[in-house]
């Protein structure tokens, strides 16, 4: 079980549209108009998904006139990646040592 990564982060990343948004924001900061064009999703739907990503700490906002730009927080993704890398290293070590709890 992943214990140090907030479950909200995992839930946020579990949705296909939110993962698409994350992938797009990894390349550049975008506003909802750009995201509508790129994803084909409705603006209200995107706004709800962006709120979930913001609340999970994965996305920051930057006001720009009447638009709001969204940018990915690389440090938040790095924390998730580090936790999974640690779990993978532990699993490799356990397999190499043949660790198995007896019944």
N, C-alpha and C positions, 0 to 999 in steps of 0.2 A: 504494500500500500504506500502510495506517495504521501508523505506526512508533512513535508515542509512547504510544498506548493499549495497555495490556496485553492480550494475546490472550485471557487468562482472562476479562477483562471482556466482550469481544466474544462469546466462546463462551457466557458466562452469559446475555447478553441475547438470544442467538439462539434460545433455547427458548421456545415459546409460553406454557407455563405459568409460567415464570419471568418473562416479560414481564407476564403478568397479575398476578403477585405484586407486581412493581415498580409497576405502575399502582395497585394497591390500597394499597400502602404509601406511595405519593406523597400519598394523601389523609389517612392517619392511621396511627399505630402500631397493630399488630395482633399477637395471639398465634396460635398454630397452630390453636386452636379456631375463631377467627374466620375464618382462611384456609380451613379445611376447609368451613365454612358457605358462604363466598363462591365458592370454586372447585369444590367437589364432589370434590376430590382426596382421596385417603387421607392420613391423618396421617403415615405413614412416608414416603410419596412427597413430601409437602410438606417434611418435615424434611430429606430429601436435597437438594431444590432450594434450601432456605434455606441449607444448608451451602455449596453452590456459590456462592450470592450473597454470603454472608459471606466466604468465601475469596477472592472476587474484589474484596472491599472495597466492595461496593455496599450492604450492609445491616449495621447495628449491632444489638446485642441489649441488652435492659434487663431484668434479673430483677425480677419482681414477685410475691412470695410463691412459690407453686409453679408459676407461669407464667413464660414468657419472652416479652417483647414484642419485636417486630422493627420497626425503623424504617429508612427509606430514607436513605442518605447523599447529600444533594443535591449536595454538592461533587464526589462521584465521577461523578455523571451530568453535571454541568456540564463536567467535564474531557473526557468523551467527546464531548459536544455541541460544545465548543470545537474539538476536533480535527477533527470532521467539518465544522464551519463553515469552518475554515481550508482544508480540502481543497476545499470548494465554491468558496471565493473564488479559490483558485489555478486551478481549472477554468474559472471565469468569465473570469478574466484571460487564460488561454491561448486560450480560444475567441474573445474579443474581439480579441486580437492575431493570431489566425490561426496560432498556433504549431503547427508540424507538423515532425517529424523526417523528413528525406529518407531514402529507402531506398537 
